[in-house]
Amino acid sequence: MTAMSPARPAPLITPVLIGGCIVMLVSFAIRASFGVFQIPIADDFGWPRAEFSLAIAVQNLAWGIGQPLFGAFAERFGDRRAIVLGAIVYAVGLVWSAFAVTPGAHQLLEFLVGFGIAGTGFGVILAVVGRAASDEHRSLALGIATAAGSAGQVVGAPVAEILLAYYSWQVVFIIFAAAILLTLLALPMMRSPALASRAELEQSMGQALRQAFRDPSFTLIFLGFFSCGYQLAFVTAHFPAMVTEMCSPVDQTGVLAALGISTTSALGAVAIAVIGLANIAGTLGAAWAGKRWSKKYLLAGIYTGRTVIAAAFILLPITPASVLIFSLLMGASWLATVPLTSGLIAHIYGLRYMGTLYGIVFFSHQLGSFLGVWLGGRLYDIHGDYTLVWWVGVGVGAFSAIVHLPVRERAMNALPA
């Protein structure tokens, strides 16, 4: 009688994870670049800062509205169909935006861009990656997919800045539309088994939603994700312009000048890239920690850290050095909340409807994003700087740190069909 060989451990790196990372990288590279277009578009049409800020805010709100819809679509008709639809809508929104000449047209068309991001972003991609990963590797797989979005942020703003040196912003939008359509070449890799328990498979979506809505912990997670959206969207949309206008001049003989960063405009674009670069390590670190320690306490710690970092930055003089230090520290916690929040939802409520439930929680994130971007432009036009809206972000960050503490981090049994 021969002994049975032990089962081979499930791999961490799978075709599903690679394909998901490709889509996330390009989708988030484009999304992270919109702050670079603030000044060129405003100068082209002579608009107040609030006009294009509202367009970006609408984009973030549409992303939040579209996330649970695309999550439900993916769970009903298939993940890859949802990604195809999202990429097409994304590209159409970008191309039409290139020909828009009024603030209202930009704001309306950014609704399409936001829906496109929803179809090629966290809700759909993390759900398919989470279902394809083993229990052992799920937290880290979610972190790697999220880090791919951060990698997109590393290249998105600098690439947009480089392209704007050679082309008009309209042409750059069309180039970005072609890039998001090219990500569809990765779809054959994304064949994911629907790993779920028998109870989860027998549970209807309505039952899953009622179970979550009756649980106070779901409400707390929903409320806590608001500040993440506020802070991230405000910085992405306004930080390049804020650095351009409020930072002390770059030393023309220093290290930054030697690296080709000779203006505060270039420093603003590089700051977004530094945030994304630091977040690759921060997100992977958070995912690794989420396998070992309580996710809710890790989230509370991250929000506390952000609050302290943001408060210190605005209280101190804004210099090229402080901009880069802030970007590095803030970047380390930038998307670190995403694998922890999505992993917390998967742990408590199961995998079957993870995309839909995470999409609903993500809507809170995008409400915060809408407010952060819109308030940034509105209060800038009123006061001439970003100080007040920055302090609002500090306050909501402290709120999120507190509301995660009462979350009951335990798996719930799925309701019988």
Number of C-alpha atoms within 10 A of each C-alpha: 3 4 5 6 6 6 6 6 8 12 10 16 12 17 18 23 24 18 22 30 25 19 27 27 26 26 30 25 27 23 23 28 26 20 26 28 20 21 19 13 18 17 12 11 11 10 14 16 22 23 21 28 28 24 23 30 32 28 29 32 25 24 32 29 22 26 33 25 22 29 29 23 18 24 21 11 10 16 24 22 15 24 26 18 15 26 30 20 23 28 24 18 24 27 21 19 22 18 14 16 12 13 19 14 14 24 21 16 23 28 25 26 30 27 28 32 31 32 34 31 28 27 30 32 30 28 27 30 27 29 22 23 24 16 14 13 19 22 26 26 25 28 31 27 30 30 29 27 29 32 24 26 30 28 24 27 30 23 18 24 19 13 15 17 9 10 11 14 20 17 16 22 22 19 15 22 23 17 16 26 19 13 21 17 11 16 19 11 15 20 16 20 12 15 18 14 13 11 14 21 18 15 17 15 18 9 15 20 16 11 16 18 13 10 14 13 21 22 15 19 25 22 19 27 29 24 29 26 27 29 28 23 27 28 24 26 29 25 24 27 22 20 23 19 14 15 20 14 16 20 14 13 9 11 12 16 13 11 8 11 19 18 17 22 21 20 24 29 29 22 28 29 28 25 28 32 22 22 31 27 19 24 30 24 17 27 28 18 16 24 17 9 11 13 24 23 18 20 27 21 18 21 28 18 18 25 23 13 17 19 15 13 17 16 9 9 14 17 17 21 14 16 20 18 17 22 27 21 19 25 27 26 26 25 26 26 25 25 30 27 22 25 27 24 24 23 17 19 23 24 22 26 25 29 31 25 28 27 28 22 26 30 24 24 27 29 23 29 32 28 24 30 32 27 23 29 27 20 17 20 14 10 10 10 16 22 15 13 22 21 15 15 24 22 13 21 27 19 19 26 24 18 19 24 18 13 18 14 16 11 13 13 12 21 14 12 10
